[in-house]
Amino acid sequence: MVQLPESEAAVVCESIRVRHPGAASDAVLDLSMSVRSGEWLNIIGPNGCGKTTLLHALAQVLEVESGRITIAGHSRVHHSRLDRLTPGAARRRRLFARTVALMPQTPMIPAGLTVEDYVLLGRHPHSPIPGARDTRVVRGCLEELNLGGFANRMLSGLSGGERQRVTLARALAQEPSILLLDEPTSALDIGHAQDTLELIDAVRSARGLTVLAAMHDLTLAGQYGDRVLLMAGGSAVAEGTPARVLSAARINEVYGARVTVDLHEGYPVVVPMRKPR
């Protein structure tokens, strides 16, 4: 894997191992990679390969067992979980959340909140007690994602696609420089999935964001983003442009899937193939 100079990289992982609490083995094993500032990297691989675990380690939700992560200028090595209780830990978490935002695959949706109130939760790292500027930021995020007319709607009344956009708005309200997306198109039909990814791409360009996204759909992963990182068994097995990484032979080897891969305007389209009858 090519490592960028730290001066050019927004994210650097150096030989990291990550293990879930109570697990007998590592979920991410000796993984090294780097992401350039402003780049979009899609992380792909079979179920259980470590995609979500890697994102959660980058978001400081999970500890690293060994190795080093540097993300948005925050450097992290293995520490005891008791370190979260030390003086200054809460302040460090708030500072981190001002630069790195995670959009989880299944976000917690509190009952009884309006869209604006929910997105306002993203301002907590900046202002535990919201003020006028926080309201302006939230309303700007809603307008940016075509949600201006949704501010007073209840979360419970939204469709799946609308909830995805509202969850993205909450992440953007943190005003991050790095956006971590865990399956941003899960449970969405193809139209809403495309709309969501187009919005993410537009926001990335407008704000100069660095984006890392765990993706299942290989064609969407190949159509959106600059590079892909293919994982298997907790390790990185290939990294590069979608056209280079997403070959039929490699997909068959890693996924055990029969596919053909066509290029459309330079981007790979992965087509599943039935076994001969």
PyMOL commands that set and color helices and strands:
alter all, ss='L'
color gray80, all
select helices_A, chain A and resi 51-58+81-85+89-97+115-123+132-144+148-150+155-157+160-173+190-207+218-223+242-245+248-255
alter helices_A, ss='H'
color red, helices_A
select strands_A, chain A and resi 9-18+28-36+40-44+66-71+74-76+100-103+178-182+210-214+227-232+235-240+259-264+267-272
alter strands_A, ss='S'
color yellow, strands_A
deselect
rebuild
show_as cartoon
